[in-house]
Amino acid sequence: MSAYRFEYKCPAKINLKLRVKRERHPEWGNRHEIDTVYCGVDLFDFVETLPRDEGTGLVLVLSNNKENPRPAPGSPEFESNLVIRAARALAEACHVSPDAMIRLEKNIPVAAGLGGGSSDAAGTLIALSHTWGEAGKFDAPGAIGPSGAMLMSIAAKLGADVPFFLGSIDMNNSGLAHGTGYGEKVEYYHPARPTWPRPADPEWEKWAPKAVALAMYDDGLSTADVYRRFDEIGPGRGNRNDLQRAALDLHPRSADAIWDAQANFSIRSVFISGSGPTVAALCTSLGQAENVARTWMEYHHADRTAAVVAPARMWPLPTENPNFDRNY
């Protein structure tokens, strides 16, 4: 069984632009319509999947969670985790029983506006597709092998950001994309590539950052709470992110990081990512991003910082799987 282990690097994302329409759509689960630019960044969770015997169910191992490394099935920590929801959704769509061990190493903070849970869900979908496929699970009578369209449909139901992360595993795609609908409709932008007879997309040249400083916090924000506050007070003026006013109203400390990057480093593009409270500053170099991150920590404008390159995409890690080269 261990030969069918698959592991993925699952990136965080920032929203380089986020426009939110005021009205909600009941047909989308009461979501808002958005227009956004997703950008993966070089801060990763790791998802690994292994098959288990038929009928033994799902096991979740949180490899760097010392307090509860193996939450029990039925517990809130288990049932609410997006990787469990992704595994069950894939099993249901493929008419198979959900039997797997999923190991999750969390490095992206939760409730941060960085899409960590969505990225983990996307990594789980693609990893389990390979794990269960190699183990012969989809060859059982009545089972259905997952298609790309099926995976995208599942991803869209799991969350607005999940399709972006899932699509970024495709070698023909990138870590920079335009998202519309409620975020599930994704069009990727591409740089110039020597092996492609095409120039870079103009939108790539417009949006792709060189480096990003991230200010992150121990106290997260509920996306639902931020959208409810947005419904009450609306967007601010002059922001890349229409949710920024609502996020700062709920998490005022993020404003200190924004002010510091603008005042002390003359960085014009500094903003809340997604529903916050993470602050992203677009820097001219990784060295500048490191300086910004260091200053944020010195002045207690963040609980944790990172200087990262971008765009970044989901990536498989080599394993002892004998068919690794065939799958990738």
C-alpha positions in Angstrom: 0.0 0.0 0.0 2.8 2.5 0.8 3.9 2.5 -2.8 0.8 4.5 -3.6 1.8 7.6 -1.5 1.5 11.0 -3.1 2.5 14.4 -1.6 1.9 17.9 -2.8 3.2 21.4 -1.9 0.1 23.5 -1.5 0.8 27.3 -1.8 -0.9 30.2 -0.1 -2.4 33.0 -2.2 -2.9 36.7 -2.1 -5.6 38.6 -4.0 -3.8 41.3 -6.0 -7.2 42.8 -6.8 -10.6 42.0 -5.2 -13.8 43.7 -6.4 -17.0 42.6 -4.7 -20.5 43.3 -5.9 -23.0 44.3 -3.1 -25.8 41.9 -3.9 -25.7 38.2 -2.9 -26.7 35.3 -5.1 -28.9 32.6 -3.6 -28.0 30.2 -6.5 -24.4 30.5 -5.4 -25.1 29.7 -1.8 -25.8 33.4 -1.0 -22.3 34.3 -2.1 -21.3 37.7 -3.7 -20.1 38.0 -7.2 -16.4 38.9 -7.3 -13.7 40.0 -9.8 -10.2 39.1 -8.5 -6.6 38.4 -9.4 -5.2 35.3 -7.6 -1.5 35.1 -7.0 0.1 32.0 -5.4 3.0 32.8 -3.1 5.9 30.8 -1.8 4.4 29.8 1.5 3.4 26.1 1.5 1.3 23.5 3.4 2.1 19.9 2.6 -0.6 17.2 1.9 0.2 13.5 1.6 -2.2 10.7 0.9 -2.0 7.0 1.4 -4.7 4.3 0.7 -6.2 2.2 3.5 -8.1 -1.1 3.3 -11.6 -1.1 2.0 -14.1 0.1 4.6 -11.6 1.4 7.1 -12.5 5.1 6.5 -10.4 8.2 6.7 -7.6 9.1 9.1 -6.3 12.6 9.4 -2.8 13.2 10.8 -1.8 16.8 11.5 1.9 16.4 11.5 2.9 19.7 13.2 0.0 20.0 15.6 1.3 18.9 19.0 -2.0 19.4 20.9 -4.2 17.2 18.6 -2.1 15.5 16.0 -4.7 12.9 15.1 -8.3 14.3 15.6 -10.9 11.6 16.0 -13.5 11.1 13.3 -16.7 12.9 14.3 -14.8 15.6 16.3 -15.1 19.2 15.1 -11.4 19.3 14.3 -11.9 16.3 12.0 -15.2 17.1 10.4 -14.6 20.8 9.7 -11.2 20.2 8.0 -11.5 20.9 4.2 -9.2 18.0 3.4 -11.8 15.6 4.9 -14.6 17.3 3.1 -12.6 17.1 -0.2 -11.9 13.4 0.3 -15.5 12.6 1.0 -16.7 14.6 -1.9 -14.3 12.8 -4.3 -15.3 9.4 -3.0 -19.0 10.2 -3.4 -18.5 11.4 -6.9 -16.5 8.4 -7.9 -18.8 5.9 -6.1 -16.1 4.5 -3.9 -15.7 4.3 -0.1 -13.5 7.1 1.4 -10.6 5.1 2.7 -7.3 6.9 3.1 -4.7 8.4 5.5 -4.2 12.1 4.9 -1.2 13.8 6.5 -1.3 17.5 6.6 1.5 19.8 7.6 0.2 23.3 8.2 2.5 26.3 7.6 -0.2 28.7 6.3 -2.1 30.3 9.1 -5.9 29.6 9.2 -8.6 32.3 8.8 -5.9 34.6 7.4 -7.1 35.5 3.9 -4.4 33.3 2.4 -6.5 30.4 1.2 -4.6 27.7 3.0 -7.6 25.4 3.6 -8.7 25.8 0.0 -5.1 24.9 -1.2 -5.1 21.9 1.1 -8.4 20.7 -0.3 -7.1 21.1 -3.9 -4.0 19.1 -3.0 -6.1 16.4 -1.4 -8.3 16.1 -4.5 -5.4 15.6 -6.9 -3.3 13.4 -4.5 -6.2 11.1 -3.7 -7.1 10.8 -7.4 -3.6 9.4 -8.0 -3.5 7.4 -4.7 -6.8 5.7 -5.3 -6.2 5.2 -9.0 -2.8 3.5 -8.5 -4.3 1.3 -5.8 -7.1 0.1 -8.2 -9.9 1.7 -6.3 -11.6 3.1 -9.4 -11.5 -0.3 -11.1 -14.1 -1.7 -8.7 -17.6 -2.4 -10.2 -19.7 0.7 -10.3 -16.7 3.0 -9.6 -16.0 6.1 -11.8 -12.5 7.4 -12.4 -12.2 11.2 -11.8 -12.0 13.4 -14.8 -10.6 17.0 -14.8 -14.1 18.4 -15.2 -15.3 16.3 -12.2 -12.4 17.5 -10.0 -13.1 21.1 -11.0 -16.8 20.7 -10.2 -16.0 19.3 -6.8 -13.5 22.0 -6.2 -16.1 24.8 -7.0 -18.5 23.3 -4.4 -15.8 23.1 -1.7 -14.9 26.8 -1.9 -14.4 29.8 -4.1 -10.5 29.6 -4.1 -10.2 25.8 -4.6 -10.5 25.8 -8.4 -7.6 28.3 -8.7 -5.3 26.1 -6.6 -6.4 22.9 -8.4 -5.8 24.3 -11.8 -2.4 25.6 -10.9 -1.1 22.0 -10.8 -1.4 21.9 -14.6 2.0 22.4 -16.2 0.4 24.6 -18.8 -1.0 26.9 -16.1 0.7 29.3 -13.7 0.2 30.7 -10.2 -1.4 33.9 -11.5 -5.0 34.0 -12.6 -8.2 36.1 -13.1 -11.1 34.8 -11.1 -14.8 35.7 -11.7 -18.2 34.4 -10.7 -17.9 33.8 -7.0 -14.2 33.1 -7.7 -14.6 29.6 -9.3 -14.2 30.7 -12.9 -10.5 30.9 -13.5 -8.3 32.1 -16.4 -4.6 31.8 -15.9 -2.0 34.4 -17.0 1.3 33.3 -18.4 4.9 34.6 -18.6 7.0 34.4 -21.8 8.4 30.9 -22.2 11.2 30.0 -24.5 9.5 26.7 -25.5 6.2 28.4 -26.4 5.7 30.4 -29.6 3.9 33.2 -27.7 4.9 36.3 -25.8 3.9 36.9 -22.2 0.3 37.8 -21.5 0.0 41.6 -21.0 -1.9 40.9 -17.8 1.1 38.8 -16.5 3.4 41.8 -17.0 0.8 44.1 -15.3 0.2 41.9 -12.2 3.1 39.5 -11.5 5.0 40.7 -8.4 8.7 40.2 -7.8 8.5 39.6 -4.0 5.9 39.9 -1.2 6.1 40.7 2.5 3.4 39.1 4.5 2.2 40.3 8.0 0.2 37.5 9.7 -1.7 37.3 13.0 -2.6 34.7 15.6 -6.2 36.0 15.7 -7.8 35.2 12.4 -10.9 36.6 10.8 -14.0 34.6 9.8 -14.7 35.1 6.1 -18.4 35.1 6.8 -18.0 37.9 9.5 -16.0 40.0 7.1 -18.6 39.7 4.3 -21.4 40.5 6.8 -19.5 43.7 7.8 -19.0 44.5 4.1 -22.7 44.2 3.6 -23.2 46.8 6.4 -20.5 49.4 5.5 -19.6 48.6 1.9 -16.1 49.0 0.3 -13.7 51.8 1.0 -12.2 54.1 -1.5 -8.9 53.7 -3.3 -8.2 50.1 -2.1 -7.2 47.2 -4.3 -9.5 45.1 -2.1 -13.2 45.9 -1.5 -13.1 43.9 1.7 -10.3 45.9 3.2 -12.5 48.4 5.0 -14.5 45.7 6.6 -11.5 43.6 7.6 -9.7 46.6 9.1 -12.8 47.5 11.1 -12.8 44.0 12.6 -9.0 43.8 12.9 -7.5 47.3 13.4 -4.0 46.0 14.1 -3.6 45.2 10.4 -3.7 49.0 9.7 -0.4 49.4 11.6 1.4 47.1 9.1 -0.1 48.9 6.1 0.9 52.3 7.5 4.5 51.1 8.3 5.1 49.8 4.8 3.8 53.0 3.2 5.5 55.4 5.6 8.9 53.8 6.1 9.4 51.9 2.9 7.4 54.0 0.4 5.6 50.9 -0.7 2.4 52.0 -2.5 0.9 48.5 -3.1 0.2 47.2 0.4 -3.2 45.8 1.3 -5.3 43.2 3.0 -5.3 39.9 1.3 -8.7 38.3 0.7 -10.9 38.6 3.8 -7.8 39.3 5.9 -6.4 39.9 8.3 -3.0 39.2 6.5 -1.3 42.2 5.0 0.6 41.9 1.8 3.2 44.4 0.6 4.4 44.1 -3.0 8.2 44.7 -2.9 10.8 45.4 -5.6 13.1 42.6 -4.4 13.2 39.7 -1.9 15.7 41.8 0.1 13.2 44.6 0.5 10.5 42.1 1.5 12.8 40.7 4.2 13.5 44.2 5.5 9.8 45.0 5.7 9.0 41.7 7.4 11.8 42.3 9.9 10.5 45.8 10.7 7.0 44.6 11.2 8.2 42.1 13.8 10.4 44.7 15.6 7.5 47.1 16.0 5.0 44.3 16.8 2.9 45.1 13.8 2.5 41.3 13.2 2.7 38.1 15.1 4.4 36.3 12.3 5.9 37.5 9.0 7.3 36.0 5.8 9.2 37.3 2.8 8.2 35.2 -0.3 8.5 35.1 -4.0 5.6 35.0 -6.4 3.8 33.7 -8.3 3.9 30.2 -7.0 1.9 27.1 -8.0 0.9 23.7 -6.6 3.7 21.2 -7.0 4.0 17.4 -6.6 6.9 16.1 -4.5 8.8 13.0 -5.6 7.9 9.9 -3.6 8.9 6.2 -3.7 5.8 5.6 -5.9 7.1 3.4 -8.8 4.8 5.2 -11.2 5.7 8.7 -10.2 7.2 9.6 -13.6 4.2 8.2 -15.4 1.8 10.4 -13.3 3.8 13.5 -13.8 
